[in-house]
């Protein structure tokens, strides 16, 4: 969970997710959007590519 929070740059529970938590939000977002919508934009491209392998 902590790593997912760091990669996404988001907290586990946030009003942005509605009735979901971070894990459910990531799953739903991956079904609808590209990986770039999940990974924190402040991460460098090297880290984005590495984390994208694990999230897809």
mmCIF file of the N, C-alpha and C atoms, coordinates in Angstrom:
data_MODEL
# 
_entry.id   MODEL 
# 
loop_
_atom_site.group_PDB 
_atom_site.id 
_atom_site.type_symbol 
_atom_site.label_atom_id 
_atom_site.label_alt_id 
_atom_site.label_comp_id 
_atom_site.label_asym_id 
_atom_site.label_entity_id 
_atom_site.label_seq_id 
_atom_site.pdbx_PDB_ins_code 
_atom_site.Cartn_x 
_atom_site.Cartn_y 
_atom_site.Cartn_z 
_atom_site.occupancy 
_atom_site.B_iso_or_equiv 
_atom_site.pdbx_formal_charge 
_atom_site.auth_seq_id 
_atom_site.auth_comp_id 
_atom_site.auth_asym_id 
_atom_site.auth_atom_id 
_atom_site.pdbx_PDB_model_num 
ATOM 1   N N  . UNK A 1 1  ? 0.809   -1.182 0.000   1.00 0.00 ? 1  UNK A N  1 
ATOM 2   C CA . UNK A 1 1  ? 0.000   0.000  0.000   1.00 0.00 ? 1  UNK A CA 1 
ATOM 3   C C  . UNK A 1 1  ? 0.860   1.256  0.000   1.00 0.00 ? 1  UNK A C  1 
ATOM 4   N N  . UNK A 1 2  ? 1.902   1.239  0.797   1.00 0.00 ? 2  UNK A N  1 
ATOM 5   C CA . UNK A 1 2  ? 2.749   2.426  0.884   1.00 0.00 ? 2  UNK A CA 1 
ATOM 6   C C  . UNK A 1 2  ? 3.409   2.707  -0.460  1.00 0.00 ? 2  UNK A C  1 
ATOM 7   N N  . UNK A 1 3  ? 3.877   1.675  -1.118  1.00 0.00 ? 3  UNK A N  1 
ATOM 8   C CA . UNK A 1 3  ? 4.521   1.868  -2.420  1.00 0.00 ? 3  UNK A CA 1 
ATOM 9   C C  . UNK A 1 3  ? 3.509   2.389  -3.434  1.00 0.00 ? 3  UNK A C  1 
ATOM 10  N N  . UNK A 1 4  ? 2.307   1.873  -3.407  1.00 0.00 ? 4  UNK A N  1 
ATOM 11  C CA . UNK A 1 4  ? 1.269   2.361  -4.317  1.00 0.00 ? 4  UNK A CA 1 
ATOM 12  C C  . UNK A 1 4  ? 0.966   3.833  -4.048  1.00 0.00 ? 4  UNK A C  1 
ATOM 13  N N  . UNK A 1 5  ? 0.938   4.212  -2.780  1.00 0.00 ? 5  UNK A N  1 
ATOM 14  C CA . UNK A 1 5  ? 0.730   5.623  -2.441  1.00 0.00 ? 5  UNK A CA 1 
ATOM 15  C C  . UNK A 1 5  ? 1.857   6.490  -2.998  1.00 0.00 ? 5  UNK A C  1 
ATOM 16  N N  . UNK A 1 6  ? 3.082   6.013  -2.886  1.00 0.00 ? 6  UNK A N  1 
ATOM 17  C CA . UNK A 1 6  ? 4.226   6.766  -3.390  1.00 0.00 ? 6  UNK A CA 1 
ATOM 18  C C  . UNK A 1 6  ? 4.218   6.874  -4.905  1.00 0.00 ? 6  UNK A C  1 
ATOM 19  N N  . UNK A 1 7  ? 3.929   5.774  -5.569  1.00 0.00 ? 7  UNK A N  1 
ATOM 20  C CA . UNK A 1 7  ? 3.924   5.759  -7.037  1.00 0.00 ? 7  UNK A CA 1 
ATOM 21  C C  . UNK A 1 7  ? 2.811   6.652  -7.586  1.00 0.00 ? 7  UNK A C  1 
ATOM 22  N N  . UNK A 1 8  ? 1.647   6.568  -6.965  1.00 0.00 ? 8  UNK A N  1 
ATOM 23  C CA . UNK A 1 8  ? 0.510   7.356  -7.444  1.00 0.00 ? 8  UNK A CA 1 
ATOM 24  C C  . UNK A 1 8  ? 0.564   8.797  -6.939  1.00 0.00 ? 8  UNK A C  1 
ATOM 25  N N  . UNK A 1 9  ? 1.315   9.020  -5.863  1.00 0.00 ? 9  UNK A N  1 
ATOM 26  C CA . UNK A 1 9  ? 1.348   10.354 -5.282  1.00 0.00 ? 9  UNK A CA 1 
ATOM 27  C C  . UNK A 1 9  ? 0.024   10.717 -4.638  1.00 0.00 ? 9  UNK A C  1 
ATOM 28  N N  . UNK A 1 10 ? -0.672  9.698  -4.138  1.00 0.00 ? 10 UNK A N  1 
ATOM 29  C CA . UNK A 1 10 ? -1.995  9.899  -3.537  1.00 0.00 ? 10 UNK A CA 1 
ATOM 30  C C  . UNK A 1 10 ? -2.078  9.139  -2.224  1.00 0.00 ? 10 UNK A C  1 
ATOM 31  N N  . UNK A 1 11 ? -3.042  9.511  -1.390  1.00 0.00 ? 11 UNK A N  1 
ATOM 32  C CA . UNK A 1 11 ? -3.258  8.845  -0.112  1.00 0.00 ? 11 UNK A CA 1 
ATOM 33  C C  . UNK A 1 11 ? -4.182  7.643  -0.297  1.00 0.00 ? 11 UNK A C  1 
ATOM 34  N N  . UNK A 1 12 ? -4.143  6.731  0.661   1.00 0.00 ? 12 UNK A N  1 
ATOM 35  C CA . UNK A 1 12 ? -4.955  5.519  0.589   1.00 0.00 ? 12 UNK A CA 1 
ATOM 36  C C  . UNK A 1 12 ? -6.443  5.842  0.521   1.00 0.00 ? 12 UNK A C  1 
ATOM 37  N N  . UNK A 1 13 ? -6.880  6.787  1.320   1.00 0.00 ? 13 UNK A N  1 
ATOM 38  C CA . UNK A 1 13 ? -8.287  7.186  1.324   1.00 0.00 ? 13 UNK A CA 1 
ATOM 39  C C  . UNK A 1 13 ? -8.339  8.684  1.046   1.00 0.00 ? 13 UNK A C  1 
ATOM 40  N N  . UNK A 1 14 ? -9.167  9.047  0.073   1.00 0.00 ? 14 UNK A N  1 
ATOM 41  C CA . UNK A 1 14 ? -9.266  10.450 -0.326  1.00 0.00 ? 14 UNK A CA 1 
ATOM 42  C C  . UNK A 1 14 ? -10.663 10.680 -0.893  1.00 0.00 ? 14 UNK A C  1 
ATOM 43  N N  . UNK A 1 15 ? -11.258 11.833 -0.635  1.00 0.00 ? 15 UNK A N  1 
ATOM 44  C CA . UNK A 1 15 ? -12.601 12.113 -1.174  1.00 0.00 ? 15 UNK A CA 1 
ATOM 45  C C  . UNK A 1 15 ? -12.660 12.037 -2.706  1.00 0.00 ? 15 UNK A C  1 
ATOM 46  N N  . UNK A 1 16 ? -11.518 12.217 -3.359  1.00 0.00 ? 16 UNK A N  1 
ATOM 47  C CA . UNK A 1 16 ? -11.454 12.143 -4.829  1.00 0.00 ? 16 UNK A CA 1 
ATOM 48  C C  . UNK A 1 16 ? -11.941 10.794 -5.359  1.00 0.00 ? 16 UNK A C  1 
ATOM 49  N N  . UNK A 1 17 ? -11.755 9.728  -4.573  1.00 0.00 ? 17 UNK A N  1 
ATOM 50  C CA . UNK A 1 17 ? -12.115 8.370  -5.017  1.00 0.00 ? 17 UNK A CA 1 
ATOM 51  C C  . UNK A 1 17 ? -13.579 8.036  -4.811  1.00 0.00 ? 17 UNK A C  1 
ATOM 52  N N  . UNK A 1 18 ? -14.325 8.897  -4.152  1.00 0.00 ? 18 UNK A N  1 
ATOM 53  C CA . UNK A 1 18 ? -15.716 8.582  -3.853  1.00 0.00 ? 18 UNK A CA 1 
ATOM 54  C C  . UNK A 1 18 ? -15.781 7.520  -2.777  1.00 0.00 ? 18 UNK A C  1 
ATOM 55  N N  . UNK A 1 19 ? -16.499 6.434  -3.042  1.00 0.00 ? 19 UNK A N  1 
ATOM 56  C CA . UNK A 1 19 ? -16.627 5.365  -2.049  1.00 0.00 ? 19 UNK A CA 1 
ATOM 57  C C  . UNK A 1 19 ? -15.541 4.306  -2.198  1.00 0.00 ? 19 UNK A C  1 
ATOM 58  N N  . UNK A 1 20 ? -14.514 4.581  -2.984  1.00 0.00 ? 20 UNK A N  1 
ATOM 59  C CA . UNK A 1 20 ? -13.422 3.634  -3.219  1.00 0.00 ? 20 UNK A CA 1 
ATOM 60  C C  . UNK A 1 20 ? -12.208 4.016  -2.381  1.00 0.00 ? 20 UNK A C  1 
ATOM 61  N N  . UNK A 1 21 ? -11.268 3.075  -2.272  1.00 0.00 ? 21 UNK A N  1 
ATOM 62  C CA . UNK A 1 21 ? -9.966  3.390  -1.708  1.00 0.00 ? 21 UNK A CA 1 
ATOM 63  C C  . UNK A 1 21 ? -8.962  3.446  -2.859  1.00 0.00 ? 21 UNK A C  1 
ATOM 64  N N  . UNK A 1 22 ? -7.697  3.664  -2.569  1.00 0.00 ? 22 UNK A N  1 
ATOM 65  C CA . UNK A 1 22 ? -6.689  3.830  -3.612  1.00 0.00 ? 22 UNK A CA 1 
ATOM 66  C C  . UNK A 1 22 ? -6.585  2.602  -4.516  1.00 0.00 ? 22 UNK A C  1 
ATOM 67  N N  . UNK A 1 23 ? -6.639  1.428  -3.944  1.00 0.00 ? 23 UNK A N  1 
ATOM 68  C CA . UNK A 1 23 ? -6.513  0.199  -4.739  1.00 0.00 ? 23 UNK A CA 1 
ATOM 69  C C  . UNK A 1 23 ? -7.665  0.077  -5.731  1.00 0.00 ? 23 UNK A C  1 
ATOM 70  N N  . UNK A 1 24 ? -8.872  0.305  -5.277  1.00 0.00 ? 24 UNK A N  1 
ATOM 71  C CA . UNK A 1 24 ? -10.032 0.224  -6.167  1.00 0.00 ? 24 UNK A CA 1 
ATOM 72  C C  . UNK A 1 24 ? -10.002 1.328  -7.213  1.00 0.00 ? 24 UNK A C  1 
ATOM 73  N N  . UNK A 1 25 ? -9.547  2.514  -6.805  1.00 0.00 ? 25 UNK A N  1 
ATOM 74  C CA . UNK A 1 25 ? -9.431  3.624  -7.750  1.00 0.00 ? 25 UNK A CA 1 
ATOM 75  C C  . UNK A 1 25 ? -8.433  3.288  -8.841  1.00 0.00 ? 25 UNK A C  1 
ATOM 76  N N  . UNK A 1 26 ? -7.265  2.727  -8.475  1.00 0.00 ? 26 UNK A N  1 
ATOM 77  C CA . UNK A 1 26 ? -6.255  2.356  -9.471  1.00 0.00 ? 26 UNK A CA 1 
ATOM 78  C C  . UNK A 1 26 ? -6.814  1.308  -10.420 1.00 0.00 ? 26 UNK A C  1 
ATOM 79  N N  . UNK A 1 27 ? -7.481  0.290  -9.886  1.00 0.00 ? 27 UNK A N  1 
ATOM 80  C CA . UNK A 1 27 ? -8.060  -0.752 -10.737 1.00 0.00 ? 27 UNK A CA 1 
ATOM 81  C C  . UNK A 1 27 ? -9.075  -0.182 -11.713 1.00 0.00 ? 27 UNK A C  1 
ATOM 82  N N  . UNK A 1 28 ? -9.964  0.666  -11.225 1.00 0.00 ? 28 UNK A N  1 
ATOM 83  C CA . UNK A 1 28 ? -10.983 1.262  -12.091 1.00 0.00 ? 28 UNK A CA 1 
ATOM 84  C C  . UNK A 1 28 ? -10.348 2.186  -13.122 1.00 0.00 ? 28 UNK A C  1 
ATOM 85  N N  . UNK A 1 29 ? -9.356  2.944  -12.715 1.00 0.00 ? 29 UNK A N  1 
ATOM 86  C CA . UNK A 1 29 ? -8.700  3.880  -13.623 1.00 0.00 ? 29 UNK A CA 1 
ATOM 87  C C  . UNK A 1 29 ? -7.921  3.148  -14.697 1.00 0.00 ? 29 UNK A C  1 
ATOM 88  N N  . UNK A 1 30 ? -7.273  2.039  -14.344 1.00 0.00 ? 30 UNK A N  1 
ATOM 89  C CA . UNK A 1 30 ? -6.538  1.256  -15.343 1.00 0.00 ? 30 UNK A CA 1 
ATOM 90  C C  . UNK A 1 30 ? -7.467  0.690  -16.401 1.00 0.00 ? 30 UNK A C  1 
ATOM 91  N N  . UNK A 1 31 ? -8.697  0.399  -16.031 1.00 0.00 ? 31 UNK A N  1 
ATOM 92  C CA . UNK A 1 31 ? -9.664  -0.120 -16.998 1.00 0.00 ? 31 UNK A CA 1 
ATOM 93  C C  . UNK A 1 31 ? -10.134 0.958  -17.969 1.00 0.00 ? 31 UNK A C  1 
ATOM 94  N N  . UNK A 1 32 ? -10.068 2.223  -17.548 1.00 0.00 ? 32 UNK A N  1 
ATOM 95  C CA . UNK A 1 32 ? -10.610 3.314  -18.355 1.00 0.00 ? 32 UNK A CA 1 
ATOM 96  C C  . UNK A 1 32 ? -9.552  4.227  -18.963 1.00 0.00 ? 32 UNK A C  1 
ATOM 97  N N  . UNK A 1 33 ? -8.406  4.344  -18.321 1.00 0.00 ? 33 UNK A N  1 
ATOM 98  C CA . UNK A 1 33 ? -7.396  5.330  -18.713 1.00 0.00 ? 33 UNK A CA 1 
ATOM 99  C C  . UNK A 1 33 ? -6.036  4.665  -18.919 1.00 0.00 ? 33 UNK A C  1 
ATOM 100 N N  . UNK A 1 34 ? -5.100  5.458  -19.393 1.00 0.00 ? 34 UNK A N  1 
ATOM 101 C CA . UNK A 1 34 ? -3.722  5.010  -19.539 1.00 0.00 ? 34 UNK A CA 1 
ATOM 102 C C  . UNK A 1 34 ? -3.014  5.043  -18.184 1.00 0.00 ? 34 UNK A C  1 
ATOM 103 N N  . UNK A 1 35 ? -1.900  4.367  -18.097 1.00 0.00 ? 35 UNK A N  1 
ATOM 104 C CA . UNK A 1 35 ? -1.111  4.280  -16.873 1.00 0.00 ? 35 UNK A CA 1 
ATOM 105 C C  . UNK A 1 35 ? -0.660  5.654  -16.389 1.00 0.00 ? 35 UNK A C  1 
ATOM 106 N N  . UNK A 1 36 ? -0.493  6.609  -17.307 1.00 0.00 ? 36 UNK A N  1 
ATOM 107 C CA . UNK A 1 36 ? -0.035  7.948  -16.936 1.00 0.00 ? 36 UNK A CA 1 
ATOM 108 C C  . UNK A 1 36 ? -1.018  8.670  -16.018 1.00 0.00 ? 36 UNK A C  1 
ATOM 109 N N  . UNK A 1 37 ? -2.270  8.265  -15.997 1.00 0.00 ? 37 UNK A N  1 
ATOM 110 C CA . UNK A 1 37 ? -3.256  8.885  -15.121 1.00 0.00 ? 37 UNK A CA 1 
ATOM 111 C C  . UNK A 1 37 ? -3.104  8.415  -13.679 1.00 0.00 ? 37 UNK A C  1 
ATOM 112 N N  . UNK A 1 38 ? -2.321  7.368  -13.481 1.00 0.00 ? 38 UNK A N  1 
ATOM 113 C CA . UNK A 1 38 ? -2.145  6.793  -12.148 1.00 0.00 ? 38 UNK A CA 1 
ATOM 114 C C  . UNK A 1 38 ? -0.805  7.187  -11.542 1.00 0.00 ? 38 UNK A C  1 
ATOM 115 N N  . UNK A 1 39 ? 0.230   7.176  -12.330 1.00 0.00 ? 39 UNK A N  1 
ATOM 116 C CA . UNK A 1 39 ? 1.573   7.434  -11.811 1.00 0.00 ? 39 UNK A CA 1 
ATOM 117 C C  . UNK A 1 39 ? 1.767   8.928  -11.582 1.00 0.00 ? 39 UNK A C  1 
ATOM 118 N N  . UNK A 1 40 ? 2.361   9.257  -10.454 1.00 0.00 ? 40 UNK A N  1 
ATOM 119 C CA . UNK A 1 40 ? 2.619   10.644 -10.068 1.00 0.00 ? 40 UNK A CA 1 
ATOM 120 C C  . UNK A 1 40 ? 3.408   11.362 -11.156 1.00 0.00 ? 40 UNK A C  1 
ATOM 121 N N  . UNK A 1 41 ? 2.918   12.486 -11.645 1.00 0.00 ? 41 UNK A N  1 
ATOM 122 C CA . UNK A 1 41 ? 3.629   13.213 -12.708 1.00 0.00 ? 41 UNK A CA 1 
ATOM 123 C C  . UNK A 1 41 ? 4.972   13.775 -12.262 1.00 0.00 ? 41 UNK A C  1 
ATOM 124 N N  . UNK A 1 42 ? 5.212   13.824 -10.957 1.00 0.00 ? 42 UNK A N  1 
ATOM 125 C CA . UNK A 1 42 ? 6.493   14.324 -10.457 1.00 0.00 ? 42 UNK A CA 1 
ATOM 126 C C  . UNK A 1 42 ? 7.619   13.296 -10.558 1.00 0.00 ? 42 UNK A C  1 
ATOM 127 N N  . UNK A 1 43 ? 7.278   12.044 -10.839 1.00 0.00 ? 43 UNK A N  1 
ATOM 128 C CA . UNK A 1 43 ? 8.305   11.016 -11.010 1.00 0.00 ? 43 UNK A CA 1 
ATOM 129 C C  . UNK A 1 43 ? 8.967   11.181 -12.373 1.00 0.00 ? 43 UNK A C  1 
ATOM 130 N N  . UNK A 1 44 ? 10.234  10.885 -12.441 1.00 0.00 ? 44 UNK A N  1 
ATOM 131 C CA . UNK A 1 44 ? 10.947  10.948 -13.710 1.00 0.00 ? 44 UNK A CA 1 
ATOM 132 C C  . UNK A 1 44 ? 10.511  9.841  -14.654 1.00 0.00 ? 44 UNK A C  1 
ATOM 133 N N  . UNK A 1 45 ? 10.822  9.976  -15.924 1.00 0.00 ? 45 UNK A N  1 
ATOM 134 C CA . UNK A 1 45 ? 10.393  9.004  -16.927 1.00 0.00 ? 45 UNK A CA 1 
ATOM 135 C C  . UNK A 1 45 ? 10.971  7.621  -16.664 1.00 0.00 ? 45 UNK A C  1 
ATOM 136 N N  . UNK A 1 46 ? 12.177  7.539  -16.117 1.00 0.00 ? 46 UNK A N  1 
ATOM 137 C CA . UNK A 1 46 ? 12.782  6.240  -15.796 1.00 0.00 ? 46 UNK A CA 1 
ATOM 138 C C  . UNK A 1 46 ? 11.899  5.488  -14.805 1.00 0.00 ? 46 UNK A C  1 
ATOM 139 N N  . UNK A 1 47 ? 11.482  6.167  -13.745 1.00 0.00 ? 47 UNK A N  1 
ATOM 140 C CA . UNK A 1 47 ? 10.658  5.522  -12.723 1.00 0.00 ? 47 UNK A CA 1 
ATOM 141 C C  . UNK A 1 47 ? 9.267   5.204  -13.257 1.00 0.00 ? 47 UNK A C  1 
ATOM 142 N N  . UNK A 1 48 ? 8.726   6.078  -14.084 1.00 0.00 ? 48 UNK A N  1 
ATOM 143 C CA . UNK A 1 48 ? 7.409   5.818  -14.667 1.00 0.00 ? 48 UNK A CA 1 
ATOM 144 C C  . UNK A 1 48 ? 7.425   4.519  -15.466 1.00 0.00 ? 48 UNK A C  1 
ATOM 145 N N  . UNK A 1 49 ? 8.452   4.323  -16.270 1.00 0.00 ? 49 UNK A N  1 
ATOM 146 C CA . UNK A 1 49 ? 8.543   3.108  -17.090 1.00 0.00 ? 49 UNK A CA 1 
ATOM 147 C C  . UNK A 1 49 ? 8.664   1.866  -16.215 1.00 0.00 ? 49 UNK A C  1 
ATOM 148 N N  . UNK A 1 50 ? 9.466   1.958  -15.161 1.00 0.00 ? 50 UNK A N  1 
ATOM 149 C CA . UNK A 1 50 ? 9.651   0.796  -14.277 1.00 0.00 ? 50 UNK A CA 1 
ATOM 150 C C  . UNK A 1 50 ? 8.361   0.450  -13.536 1.00 0.00 ? 50 UNK A C  1 
ATOM 151 N N  . UNK A 1 51 ? 7.662   1.447  -13.008 1.00 0.00 ? 51 UNK A N  1 
ATOM 152 C CA . UNK A 1 51 ? 6.432   1.179  -12.278 1.00 0.00 ? 51 UNK A CA 1 
ATOM 153 C C  . UNK A 1 51 ? 5.309   0.744  -13.209 1.00 0.00 ? 51 UNK A C  1 
ATOM 154 N N  . UNK A 1 52 ? 5.306   1.234  -14.421 1.00 0.00 ? 52 UNK A N  1 
ATOM 155 C CA . UNK A 1 52 ? 4.270   0.850  -15.378 1.00 0.00 ? 52 UNK A CA 1 
ATOM 156 C C  . UNK A 1 52 ? 4.301   -0.654 -15.628 1.00 0.00 ? 52 UNK A C  1 
ATOM 157 N N  . UNK A 1 53 ? 5.466   -1.250 -15.598 1.00 0.00 ? 53 UNK A N  1 
ATOM 158 C CA . UNK A 1 53 ? 5.563   -2.708 -15.797 1.00 0.00 ? 53 UNK A CA 1 
ATOM 159 C C  . UNK A 1 53 ? 4.828   -3.466 -14.704 1.00 0.00 ? 53 UNK A C  1 
ATOM 160 N N  . UNK A 1 54 ? 4.836   -2.955 -13.485 1.00 0.00 ? 54 UNK A N  1 
ATOM 161 C CA . UNK A 1 54 ? 4.215   -3.646 -12.367 1.00 0.00 ? 54 UNK A CA 1 
ATOM 162 C C  . UNK A 1 54 ? 2.720   -3.376 -12.265 1.00 0.00 ? 54 UNK A C  1 
ATOM 163 N N  . UNK A 1 55 ? 2.272   -2.264 -12.774 1.00 0.00 ? 55 UNK A N  1 
ATOM 164 C CA . UNK A 1 55 ? 0.857   -1.912 -12.655 1.00 0.00 ? 55 UNK A CA 1 
ATOM 165 C C  . UNK A 1 55 ? 0.007   -2.437 -13.797 1.00 0.00 ? 55 UNK A C  1 
ATOM 166 N N  . UNK A 1 56 ? 0.635   -2.870 -14.880 1.00 0.00 ? 56 UNK A N  1 
ATOM 167 C CA . UNK A 1 56 ? -0.164  -3.360 -15.997 1.00 0.00 ? 56 UNK A CA 1 
ATOM 168 C C  . UNK A 1 56 ? -0.135  -4.860 -16.074 1.00 0.00 ? 56 UNK A C  1 
# 
